[in-house]
């Protein structure tokens, strides 16, 4: 690096310095490897000169075919000899050979070539990229662009980069692969759970935090319809300048999934399979039955020894779990048609008893061309039939901390029940909870070339998701025995759900190249989406036998006495939009993109049914400028700047309208009891979208002869008009609350992702990927002139004691701030001491707990639950027929509330206790208390996946490829955190409970146990 370059770096900010430091390090590795390689080849060359005096010194240069720039570090070998050399920094080489000899030329990222020597000097060889990432097709919504043409922040992950641990959900495939995208499996290894997903921080308080999923063009695609071997690639639209094309569905980003399609040519078949075994990786460190007895006998705890020795937690473990997956596909086609069809079967078993899912289904893709190749019709059909066992997977807290000298059984062998806890083991034997589900989708798209450069398209899709849930508790179950209305009468419930969604989207696309330098691509379209859902449920009790289970609900006694339950619902929503996008490039140097979407939704108030979502972005291919020609280490450099507006409509239907609800049954004058109805919600005709405005600045780069490729992005996003419930006066309002647009959230961050091809050779290759990000999320305001709210609380602590919420988020403060008492120690009696606002140590009774007046409150900010830094590191090695992948990732600089220690590290608890109760928490002789005493450093580094594979080679061309691989997942976690696996603790949202019962930064006492899994897989192509 020159002095000028070093001075330039010195003036840059810390984050940019980090980026350039990584570039310099990679360049140093590259140059060192080149020198070592060159020295060894020079030695060989001198030996060869001695052996063959007839050879001449051949002089030449290697240049990049697309850019004309010289390429350094290219390996050159005289075919059939050991004579070899390498090009220097100017792309020049010298080698002793004869005119007419053949040169074998190879370099990382370029196609290998064989070139005859035609002259002694002045030989110029042009080499082309092997897999030019600049030409890589990226899906951007309603179309595609080449990577070099993209002006917004888009991440592309193809199937070769997917995680290989046997994905329970398609998003598991890209966990840790996209900078700024958090995919957190808060449900652990539960096969019936889905990961929590968040892109670039929190964008809403009550609205949807989940990105929009688009599967082969279907908006709101159901992820259950995807299997890992059917996915071609996943693209993530990260910023508003790209996501604006999807309008009010795109506030949290857009994830576009492209499935594999048929190809013309000879028929091809693939079979992919794996079997997986899971082992318990971490469980609560509680006392054994004997240790518990010793504490009783020693007088350290005031408990009762009931004489048994039971591992209640272990009784819930399914030690015999074996999961397996089978996928068979075939594809082929002729001149005008192609197809791909696949079928799969998957049996996933959890580490918990009675916890699994069996599913099967298939996917079909057909492409047909006609009208002299002017017409192309594509059809996709997919279905998934799922039979899930939902009974197990819970009860972990109850069993882990139950008195271990109790038993699950009475002396006579019957199950033991009591009124203070549930016998979870008995529940798994005496109850059932099943789901039968079918999810299907279909879409068809017709493209026709109307005239040169003008193409018309019509796209239509449907999705249907239906399931039936059924539960039954037998007469002898605890549920039935302890019921006071119908003791020892069985309980049954059934419910049905059906959702259907439809989309119709015609578009016109125009492409025109003018005078070779001006390239215009424009698309305009119309979008119609309709979604409807409905369901019903019923439950009854008091069955006198267990013959019918839940299949004869009317026979229960509770129905006769009016104590059964029955409910149903139905609602829908409609969205209509007009949209357009214009892309312009000049001389492949200067790029512009404009987007506008005008959208209307039935969910919003009468005064705000329609909204507009504009976006603009620009790109500058700096490397194509003449002044860059001498910077040979830069292969590609592009600056991107974008601004876009998106919306959020992810909340309840009819939120802007008056809705009616039952007010209770009353006696009418005719002597009959009838239901009454009244308004349950205040109307808000001004209800509108949450609107996010985002600016993104990015840099795409390829350096050192295509060895180093990556992107750096800086973003600033502001979400305005946050939706939440606010208090209203009565009168004039009917109800005490209203749903309104008031607050604002901002999110700022930096993302860096790059790939480096460190070593390449005929036998050994090594490349690695790094993805890193940091984010700052702030709740700017939550009030306006009409509605005043100083703060919001989140993150219910739960457990013993009424401890409230862990987070208090004030206007202008960061999201995820733990707020409460500052621990100051214990007095001589073991009572809590806390710091007051003046720094004095006081008893809990003397603490001012006011949240409304911070000048008087003794509460303090205790830490933050949002990781400040994310980092993932993937190493890919290949040696001959072996391949090895090591995937590691981590989260850093954040706190976790250890609620298990808060409750079960205190001798006040009447059941089993953590072993730390008598060491780390031995000083406590007081009630349960929330403070920073229980906040721990959540930083961790995880060896998440190691995969070793072997590719068999066959002389028989009938078998194209056979690969066998072995994968270990969740192998090692390096952390100081003492609770459950910190990687499975939620790092998304504001602190509200997610679908898996987890909240930001709070270690749930009853979390699904983390597991370590080992998988043996097979890929066969023939």
C-alpha positions, 0 to 999 in steps of 0.5 A: 500500500502506498503512502497516499493510500495509508494517509487516506485510510488514516482519515477514515472512520473506525468502521471503515478503517476496519474494512480496509484493514481486512482488505490489507490483511487479505492482500498480505496473505495473497502476496505472501502465498504468491512469493512462496509459490513463485520461489518454488517454481523458479527453482524448478525452472532452473533445473529444467533449463539445464536438462533441455538446452533447446528451449527458449525464454517465452515472454508474455502477459495475462489479462482479464478478458472483461476488463483488459487489466493484467492479472497477477499470481496466475499459474503457468505450466508447460504441459507434460513437464514440470516447468512452471511459473507465475505472473508478476504484479503487472501480469507478465511472465517468463518461462522456458519452453519451445514454440508450439508447446502448450501452456496450462494456465490457471488462477483462482476465479478464472477458467483454466485454459490450454494455450499454444505458444505461437511467439517468443515474445509479446504473447498475450493471453485473455482469461475469463472468470470461472463463475463471474459473481458480477454476472450472478443473477439476483432476484429483486422483486418482479424481476432480476438484475445482474449483481453488477447492476444492483443499486440497493442492498441485496444479499444473495445466498445460493444452495451451495452456501446453505447450512447443512445441519438438516434444516427444520425450517428453510430459514435455518439454511441461512442463519448467520449467512446474511449480515444484519439478518437475525435468525434465532431458534428461540424454540430450540430443537422443537420440530414444531417451532419456527425461528424468530427473524429480524432484519436490521433491528426493530421496526414496530411495537405492535405491528409485524416484525417479520419480513415478507416471504415471497416464494417464486413470486407468491407474496406471503409464501408459506415456508412449510411448502419448502424443503431444503433440496428444492431451493435454488437460492434465497435473496434478501432485500435489506433496504428500503430502496429495493423493498419499496416495490412491495409497499406496505408489506416490506417494512421488515424487509423482503426475503425472496425464495427461488425454487429449482426449475427444470432444465433442457437436456438429458433426464436427471435424477437426484436422491437426498437423504439424512438421518439425525440423532440428537443428544441433550447439550445443556440442562438446569444444574439442579441437585440430585436426589441425594444432594437434596437429602443431604441439604435437608439433613444438614439443615440448609433447607427446610424441605421434606424427604418423601423417600423416592429418587426421581429425575423428573426432567430426564423422564421427559427426554426422548432418548430414542429420537431418530429423525430422517429425511428423504427427497427424490427429484427428477428433471429434464426437457426438450427444445420447448419444454422442461420440468422438475418434480420432487417428492419428500418424506420427513420424520422429525423427532424432538428431544422431548417425548410425544414431540414430533412431526411427520410430513410428506408432499411434493413440488412440480415445476413445468415450463412450456414455450410456444409461438416461435419462442415468444410465449413462455408459460411456467406452472408451479404446484406444491403441497405439504401434508403434516401430522404433528404431535403437539403434546410434548415439548413443555413442562420443563420448568415444573419437572426440573425444579420439583422436589426430587424425593417425590415420585411420578407414581403412588405406591400402588403404581398409579400416577401421583397427582397433587394440586400444586403442580402437574405430573408432566410424565403422566400427562404425556401418557394420559393425554393426546394433542394432534394436528393434521394439516395440509398446506398447498400452493399453485401459481402460473405465469405467462410471459409473451414477447409483444414486440422487440424489447416489450414483454407482457406477463400475467401472474396468478397464485393461490395458497391454502392452509388448513389444519385440524387440532384435536386434544383429549384427556382421559378420565384418569388424567390429572386434568379430569381427576382434579376438575371440580365440576366433572371429576373423573370425566374425560375432556375433549376439544377440537378446532379447525382453521382454514386460510386462503390467499390469492394474488393476481399481478399482470406486468409490462416490462420494456428493455432498450439499449440505445447507442450501446451506452444507454440501457433502459429497463422499465416495469409497470404492474398491477397487484391484487391480493385477497386473504381470508381466514376462518375457524371454529373450536369446541370443547366439552367435559364429563365423558363417562368413558374414553371410547370416542376420545375427541370424536364425539364431542356432543356426548360430554355432560358439560354440554347439558349444563351449559359449561362447554365451549364453542367459538368461531371466527372469520375475517378477510382483507384486500390489498390493491396496488399499482407499481413501477420500476425504472432502471437506467445505466450509462456505459455500465458505469452510472446506474439509476433506479426509481420505484413507486408503488401506490397501494390501498388496503382495507385494513386502514381508516376511511381517510387513509386507505391509500399510500405511496411508497417511492424509492430512488437509488444510484450506483457508480461502477468506479472500477470501470473508470479510466483512472482505475486502470492502473490499480490492478488489485481492484477488479470491481468497485461499486458505490451504492446510495439508496433511499426508500419508503416502505410500510407496515400493514401487519396488524389485525383486520378491522382495527380501524372500525367499530366492532361488535362483541357479546356483552353477556346473556340477560333475561328478556321480558319474554322470559328468555335469556339472550345474548347482548351486543355492543361496540368493543372498539373505538373507530379511527378513520385516520388509521394509516400505515407505519412508514419507514424511511431508510437511507443506505450507502454501500460499497461492493468490491472484488479485489486481488484477481477476484480472490476477495469479494464482498460488500460494506453497507451503512444504513439509517432507518426511521419508522414513523406513525407507530401503531399502538393502543392509547387511552381515550376519555369517556365520553366522547369515546365509547371504549377506554382505548383506541388504536392510533399512529403516534411514535417513532423508532430509529435504527442505525447500523453497519454490515460487512460481508466478504468471501476470500479464496485463500488457497487454490490448487489441483488438490487443496482449496480453502476459502472463507466467508465472514458476515458481521454487523452492528446496530443501534435501535432507539425509541425516539418518541411515543407521544404526540399532541393528543396522546401522551406516553412517557415510557413503555414496559416490556418483558414480563419476568414471571415466576415466583413473586410479582416482579413486573417487567424487565424493560422500561423503554423511555422516549429517546432511549435504546430498545432493550434496556433493562431497568430496575434496582442496582444491586449493592450487596446484602446486609448481615441478615442476608437482606437485599441492599440496593443503590439509591439515586445518590449512590447510598446503599439502602434496603429494598423498602427504602427504594423509590420505584417511581417510573414517572419522575426519573429525578426522584426514582432510584431505578436505573438502566442496568444493561441492554439485551440487544447484542451490539455485534454479530459475527459469523465465520465459515471455512470451506476446505477441499482436498481431492475428494474430501470436503470440510466445512466449519461454521462458527458464529457469535453474539457479543456485548449484551446482557441476559436476565437469568430468571432460573437463578432469580427463582431457583437460586433462592432457598425460599423456593419449596422444590429443587434448587440450582446447585449455585444456590449454596455457592454463588447465591448463598448470601441471599436470605430474602424474598425474590427480587429483580435487579442487575444481580441476575443480569449476566454477560450473554456474549458467546462464540459457537462452533455451530456446524462441522461437516465432513464429506466425501465425493465418490467418483465413478467411471460409469457415467450413469452416476453423476455424483455420489457424496456422503457427509457427516455433520455435527451441529451445536457442538461447542459454545464458549460463554460465561453465561450460566443459564441455558444456551444463550444462542437460543435466547431471543435477541429480537423484538421489543420484549414482547413474547414471541410464538415460542413463548420467549422474550428479548433477553430473558432466559425462560425458566421452561425453555426447550432444552438445547441439543447437540445433533449428529447427522449422516447424509447422502447426495446421489445424482444420476 
